[in-house]
Amino acid sequence: MKRILVTNDDGVHSEGIKALAAAMKGLGDVIVVAPLAEASAIGHALTLRRPLRLETFSDNVYAVDGTPTDCVNIAITSVLRGMPDLVVSGINKGWNLGDDVTYSGTVSGAFEAALLGAPGIAVSLQNTGDGFDFSEAARGARVVAQSVLDKGIPARSFLNVNVPKGRTKGFKVTVQARRNHITKVDERIDPRGQRYFWIEEGQNEWEPHDRSDFQAVRDGYISVTPLQPDLTAHSVIPAVEGMLQEIESLPRRSA
């Protein structure tokens, strides 16, 4: 029987993770290990400066007082005591598109799976501000998970799945969108006259691209973007080599 690890960044009590775990049933044994509290926008953080606690809520449902990355590591070493056949992270309340994947705890759950040697899928649903119906996202997650279990994906890669609200038109394989990233920082004064700050979401001015994840979900499709941990800008290597060769050719100053 396949073993499927389910995690998220919205916390173990989130309706999204319950819908995702239910969707994975029938594909294998489902084990939930998720943050005890919400850990949104925490990225790929790993807790190193305090101890972590593992709490059991019910059969095969556990919580860690840490990040999604913590959860995947503790699940593998102390709950499963071995590698799962698949790690599925979500269903996140809000898309994780384009450049925003770097902030996402949901995406980082699947990212960590890829680093450790298991296939990973991150699943996120559009937030329209009027409640969440996870049924279509759960259905899409199950279809993608079944395909990954049957056919596999290349080592050190994972899939980022984004689902628009309502009935979708199907699936599209996409690339990451780009946007004009301007973060809003709201500065305020507390009752004691000290400054404090709220960091709010950046502008969503997406660059046009026919095959982007943003375009796919805007057109009503489930976006499936293959990602990888390798952040090397391969196309920039020749420019950097030329820059360093030019520096090396300059006369060295004596000490």
Stockholm file with secondary structure:
# STOCKHOLM 1.0

chainA/1-255         MKRILVTNDDGVHSEGIKALAAAMKGLGDVIVVAPLAEASAIGHALTLRRPLRLETFSDNVYAVDGTPTDCVNIAITSVLRGMPDLVVSGINKGWNLGDDVTYSGTVSGAFEAALLGAPGIAVSLQNTGDGFDFSEAARGARVVAQSVLDKGIPARSFLNVNVPKGRTKGFKVTVQARRNHITKVDERIDPRGQRYFWIEEGQNEWEPHDRSDFQAVRDGYISVTPLQPDLTAHSVIPAVEGMLQEIESLPRRSA
#=GR chainA/1-255 SS CCEEEEECSSCTTCHHHHHHHHHHBTTBEEEEEEESSCCTTCTTCCCCSSCCCEEEEETTEEEESSCHHHHHHHIIIIISSSCCSEEEEEEEESCCCGGGGGTCHHHHHHHHHHHHTSCEEEEEECCCSSCCCCHHHHHHHHHHHHHHHHHCCCTTCEEEEEECSSSCCCEEECBCCCBCCCCEEEEEECTTSCEEEEEECCCCCBCCCTTBHHHHHHTTCEEEEEECSCCCCGGGHHHHHHHHHHHHTSCCCCC
#=GC SS_cons         CCEEEEECSSCTTCHHHHHHHHHHBTTBEEEEEEESSCCTTCTTCCCCSSCCCEEEEETTEEEESSCHHHHHHHIIIIISSSCCSEEEEEEEESCCCGGGGGTCHHHHHHHHHHHHTSCEEEEEECCCSSCCCCHHHHHHHHHHHHHHHHHCCCTTCEEEEEECSSSCCCEEECBCCCBCCCCEEEEEECTTSCEEEEEECCCCCBCCCTTBHHHHHHTTCEEEEEECSCCCCGGGHHHHHHHHHHHHTSCCCCC
//
